[in-house]
């Protein structure tokens, strides 16, 4: 089971965006932003930025997680919450990439 599949079992709703995949400093790198609206156990939402770097011998994974009140992935109320500056910028970017729900 992949990480996103595991997350979907715990959180509802879930939206995930690939912000970047490519070579960074000569290493394959991927950056994802995931919105998890409601954890069934804690009743909180999460916004997670995950950066994966394939090194020569190891795979490095860096996660920045912000927990906040539960939200739906269709609303933008989480954007008004106090987020770390870098995460706030990524949330704004992902929101701009998100088509309106009625256009799907």
N, C-alpha and C positions, 0 to 999 in steps of 0.2 A: 504494500500500500504506500503510495506516494505521500509526501508531506501535505499537499493540497487536499488529497482525498481524506486524510486523517483530520485535517482542519474542518472540512465540510461535515464530518460526523459530529463534531463538537459545537461548531458555530453555525448559526443561521441568521441572516443570509451571508454569503461570502462573494466578494468580487476581487479579482486579482488582475494586475496589470504588469506587463513586461516593460519596464522603463528603459532598459539598455541591455543588449547582448552583443558582445564583441570583444575585441582585444584591448586591454588596458595595461600599460606598462609591460607589454609583451606577454601577458597572461590572459587566457580566455576568462571572461568575466560576465556575470549576469546580475542585474539589479531588478527586483520585483517589489511592487507595492501591493499589499493585501489588506482589504477592509473586511473585518469580521464583525458583523453587527451585534450579535448577542451570544455569549457563552452560556450554554444550558446550565452549567454548574454555578458560575459566579454572577450571572445576569449582567455582565459588563460587555462592552464592545472593545475591539482592539484595532489599531492601525499599525501594521508591521512593514518595515522596509527590510528586505533581505538581500544581502550582497554575497554572491558566491564567486570564489576565485579558485581556478584550477592551477595550483602550483606545480612544480616539477615532481614533488613526491607526495603532496597532500592536497586535499580539497579544504579550503578555508571558507567558513560561513560566518557572516557577521549579521546580527539581527538587532534592529532598533524597534522597540515595541512601546506604544503608548496605549495605556488602558484608559477608557472613559465610559460614560454612561452608554447604555445600549442604544443603537440607532439602526435605521433601515439603510440599505445601500442606495435607495432612491432619494433620500433627504440630504441636505447639506448642513444640518445643525452641528455635525461634528467639526465642521470647518471653523466654527466660531469658538470652539473650545481652545484652551491654551495648549498649544502644541510646541515642541521644540522647533526653532526656526527652520532647520533643515527639513524636518518632517512636514512642516506647514507648507514649504515650497513644493515638496513632492506631492502632497495632497492636492494643492492647487493645480499642478501639472496633470495629475491623473483625472481630476474633475473636468479639465478642459478636453481630455481625450475621451470622456464618457459620453456616448450618444444619449439623447433623451430616451426614456424607457418606451415611449410610444413609437419610436423609429426602428425598433428591433423586429 
